[in-house]
Amino acid sequence: MTRWGEHFESLLNRSPPIEPPEILPARNDLDINCEPPTLEEIEKAVSLLNSNKAAGPDYIPPEALKADSKVSSTILHGLFEKIWTEEKYPNDWKEVDWLMKESTSGSTNGIQWTLWTQLDDLDFADDIALVSHNHSQMQDKTSTVNQLSGSIGLRIHPGKSKMLKIKTEDTQAKAVGGKPLKVVEKFMYLGSVIDHSGGTAGEGRSRVAKARAAFKTLDKIWRDRTISTKTKIRLFNSNVKSALLYGCETWSLNQSSLKKVQTFVNRDLRRILRIFWPERIRNEELWNRARQRPIREEITQRRWRWLGRTLRKPRKSITRQSLQWNAQGKRSRGRPRTKWRRNLEEEMKASGNSWRDITRMAQDRREWGTVVRGLYPLQGPKSHSQGKESWQGAPHAVEGWPVQGSSSRPWLPGPGSLPVPADASLAPALAHC
């Protein structure tokens, strides 16, 4: 919101022009409907409701509303028309926020988040995740939420609620209203897979499966010889790669998961470019033809972009506090697993920067943009000849920066300095974030 405020402040607070332009009145009025929702629109919305969803405070499941959509729409039409006219919505619609605040206030049933605060739950719309340090705390918190929700007409659906345990030997399931909750090893939350190991291996497999399905739906386009390769690559980046790299900013990078993601991309690119056996080319040549970059580079740049946005948030932001949060308890014996923060600290150490330096540079959006673009240089410069966009030359090396495909560590500016070579091509990153 602060960024939007700065944008509109610079956009709207301008001095008036010396000679105001003559703006003629519009010949035709725009056909914009500002009337309340019609009965037909409500009936269509009711028919599109998803089945097998939990009922709200009125205990009316979606199947009951869709059983006779005309009657349901007639009843809802009066309510929506009143909300539209008075521009006020019922207080009951805000009861979920009150419920979570009331059930967690004055208790210590969460996980230690900072030295003085605890994290009790994560809420997004109607998706609620309760977190606790041990089993007794979780049972107590679940019972409290269930009791308070019943007082305002809400209820927890035991069949649609799941329980995930991390590093615990207790196999006893917790109950809601006398009905036990199903204990799972992984579940989907806000589009990402959360598993009991705490890593991102399951999320990587899920992303590859979803990207494979997206690629298969466009099979006719990949086979069509009348569509240019450039258009196919753009469709691959927007439809397939966006599904593949969704949420990759928080992935912990290891060789196994990276290899699976990179193998999927390489196989799809070879199919788009019609490179089949026995023709054999190196992966670097494949990336050059398709104007792609190694997955490691794209994920690294996306992670650092997300890091900059997070470090610009207020200090009380849960997202910012999570960057340096340490879990309670002791880890098991053996080699530590590759973690997101460990990857980041290795990159900061290679560049000679500390958390303080990174935090300082992230406050300046322009300075941080230079840092992110300097992680890996893009490929050869663009040229615009005869009104068409084309690419010339092989990947060029900028002094002090690694060449694409090399094993050199990413370049980062030292503390207090941001050297940018004059001949560097700092085009916007290809990755969508």
Buried (B, 14 or more C-beta within 10 A) or exposed (E): EEEEEEEEEEEEEEEEEEEEEEEEEEEEEEEEEEEBBBBEBBBEBBEEBEEEEBBBBEEEBBEEBBEEBEEBBEEBBEEBBEBEEEEEEEEEEEBBEEBBEBBBEEEEBBBBBEEEEBBBBBBEEEEBBBBBBEBEBBBBBBBBBBEBBEEBEBBBEBEEBBBBBEEEEEEEEBBBEEEEBEBEEBBEBEEBBBBBEEBBBBBBBBBBEBBBEBBEEBEEBBEEEEEEEBEBBEBBBEBBBBBBBBBBBEBBBBEEBBEBBBEBBBEBBBBBBEBEEEEEEEBBEBBBBBBBBBBBBBBBBBBBBBBBBBBBEEEEEEEBBBBEEEEEEEEEEEEEEBBBEEBBEEBBEEBEBEEEBBBBBBEBEEBBBBBBBBBBBBBBEEEEEEEEEEEEEEBBEBEEBBBBBEEEEBBBBEEEEBEEEEEBBBEEBBBEB
